[in-house]
Amino acid sequence: QAYNCLIHFYKRKSCVLASIEVTLLIMASPITFLGEGSFGKVYKEFRGGVICAVKKIPNYRRDGLKEATLLMKLDNEYIIKCLSHHIEGRNLCTVMEYADRGTLKEFIVQQAQNPAATVFKEYSVWRAMDHLATALGYLHTLRPEHILHRD
């Protein structure tokens, strides 16, 4: 779709008036395959003005919908946020924040090739362990249901 709009610029001191016509093209955003896990495939999509990771779980069971609802309630700075979930055909789709820095494995491999990297310094390792422990502690102490992370 294309939209036309006029942008007006007024500069009071020198009494300059400019009018520019701009055509905005709204294009469908491409969907990029990111990977596949034991339960479904994950895609990078543009939804509601935000880049998201969308996990599509085929032939889901009722407990999958319960889990998606529970994920929406999680609120911790070290846990990727579940923004929404919906049914798309025979797929349960969970829309998550998009982590744009790749996987932890990719990050470690990349940093290992950089002699100036600080990620392997003791303080960085302790900080990473603290972030992981904080996230797991949050999951394990949720009420009324505790969450045990299995993978």
Phi and psi in degrees as a GROMACS rama.xvg file:
@    title "Ramachandran Plot"
@    xaxis  label "Phi"
@    yaxis  label "Psi"
@TYPE xy
-123.193  138.737  ALA-2
-125.146  136.932  TYR-3
-101.927  140.397  ASN-4
-145.356  155.184  CYS-5
-106.192  131.782  LEU-6
-109.243  121.538  ILE-7
-105.532  138.257  HIS-8
-125.163  122.916  PHE-9
-118.838  127.158  TYR-10
-117.339  106.281  LYS-11
-65.6711  -43.9312  ARG-12
-63.8211  -41.7957  LYS-13
-101.403  5.71863  SER-14
55.8675  41.187  CYS-15
-93.3173  133.388  VAL-16
-124.346  126.113  LEU-17
-128.535  143.472  ALA-18
-133.2  126.528  SER-19
-123.88  131.499  ILE-20
-97.0586  129.185  GLU-21
-122.707  137.865  VAL-22
-106.243  120.768  THR-23
-98.3824  126.956  LEU-24
-100.612  122.322  LEU-25
-102.664  112.465  ILE-26
-113.092  151.364  MET-27
-66.1511  133.496  ALA-28
-80.7572  143.999  SER-29
-71.412  150.182  PRO-30
-103.294  126.881  ILE-31
-112.692  129.6  THR-32
-74.0655  126.09  PHE-33
-100.977  -37.9133  LEU-34
172.041  -179.593  GLY-35
-138.491  136.019  GLU-36
-115.409  -168.253  GLY-37
-71.0493  -21.4029  SER-38
-106.522  -19.2104  PHE-39
177.775  -174.961  GLY-40
-103.16  150.77  LYS-41
-119.638  134.636  VAL-42
-125.685  149.258  TYR-43
-94.8082  123.026  LYS-44
-135.76  159.45  GLU-45
-104.701  112.265  PHE-46
-131.154  126.737  ARG-47
57.7538  34.9869  GLY-48
81.6392  7.88375  GLY-49
-129.86  140.75  VAL-50
-78.685  128.203  ILE-51
-130.884  161.783  CYS-52
-103.551  126.227  ALA-53
-115.833  115.91  VAL-54
-93.2129  123.233  LYS-55
-108.942  114.679  LYS-56
-106.429  109.297  ILE-57
-76.5912  151.042  PRO-58
48.4052  47.8005  ASN-59
-68.9778  157.975  TYR-60
-105.656  174.303  ARG-61
-58.9954  -35.2556  ARG-62
-67.7922  -23.1445  ASP-63
-66.4429  -40.0667  GLY-64
-67.7078  -37.6453  LEU-65
-63.6936  -42.1554  LYS-66
-64.6462  -42.0248  GLU-67
-61.2984  -40.5507  ALA-68
-64.064  -40.5039  THR-69
-65.9916  -40.7744  LEU-70
-59.416  -34.7971  LEU-71
-63.8461  -24.2353  MET-72
-84.5841  -16.0173  LYS-73
-68.506  136.281  LEU-74
-145.935  90.1363  ASP-75
-144.732  137.389  ASN-76
-63.433  -17.5536  GLU-77
-103.92  10.7148  TYR-78
-122.811  129.54  ILE-79
-57.5889  131.981  ILE-80
-82.2545  134.419  LYS-81
-87.6258  116.105  CYS-82
-84.5466  -35.6756  LEU-83
-168.247  173.873  SER-84
-149.229  152.183  HIS-85
-159.467  168.465  HIS-86
-100.161  131.629  ILE-87
-129.561  99.4052  GLU-88
66.4758  -120.709  GLY-89
-101.413  12.5799  ARG-90
-106.792  139.785  ASN-91
-91.3634  123.241  LEU-92
-110.321  126.443  CYS-93
-109.287  125.818  THR-94
-99.0048  117.156  VAL-95
-118.047  160.854  MET-96
-56.8895  146.219  GLU-97
-95.7628  121.829  TYR-98
-93.0328  106.128  ALA-99
-87.0148  10.7627  ASP-100
-105.638  12.9318  ARG-101
84.3907  -167.023  GLY-102
-84.6954  163.379  THR-103
-60.914  -40.2453  LEU-104
-61.0708  -46.478  LYS-105
-60.5621  -40.7881  GLU-106
-63.1519  -45.2583  PHE-107
-64.532  -43.7619  ILE-108
-62.0076  -44.237  VAL-109
-62.1527  -45.1285  GLN-110
-67.4021  -33.0759  GLN-111
-64.6401  -25.2245  ALA-112
-86.8861  -4.38716  GLN-113
-105.626  109.017  ASN-114
-61.9046  -24.0502  PRO-115
-91.4166  2.97525  ALA-116
-64.045  140.204  ALA-117
-103.201  -0.954958  THR-118
-63.174  -24.6441  VAL-119
-96.3598  2.19416  PHE-120
-68.2413  150.64  LYS-121
-56.2018  -43.2595  GLU-122
-63.3547  -34.5327  TYR-123
-70.5412  -38.9123  SER-124
-64.9475  -43.7561  VAL-125
-63.0868  -39.2234  TRP-126
-64.2495  -43.7188  ARG-127
-62.603  -42.8201  ALA-128
-63.4415  -38.4514  MET-129
-63.0179  -42.8544  ASP-130
-62.6216  -44.5478  HIS-131
-64.0047  -45.1589  LEU-132
-65.488  -37.1178  ALA-133
-63.7757  -44.7816  THR-134
-63.6371  -46.5379  ALA-135
-65.7117  -39.4571  LEU-136
-60.6206  -41.2929  GLY-137
-60.2835  -47.0766  TYR-138
-64.0055  -39.8303  LEU-139
-74.4123  -17.6528  HIS-140
-109.597  10.2531  THR-141
-61.8366  147.102  LEU-142
-123.1  141.985  ARG-143
-85.0293  -10.9218  PRO-144
-113.686  132.846  GLU-145
-81.834  150.047  HIS-146
-115.125  126.609  ILE-147
-106.492  120.995  LEU-148
-83.3405  126.595  HIS-149
-100.996  -15.7616  ARG-150
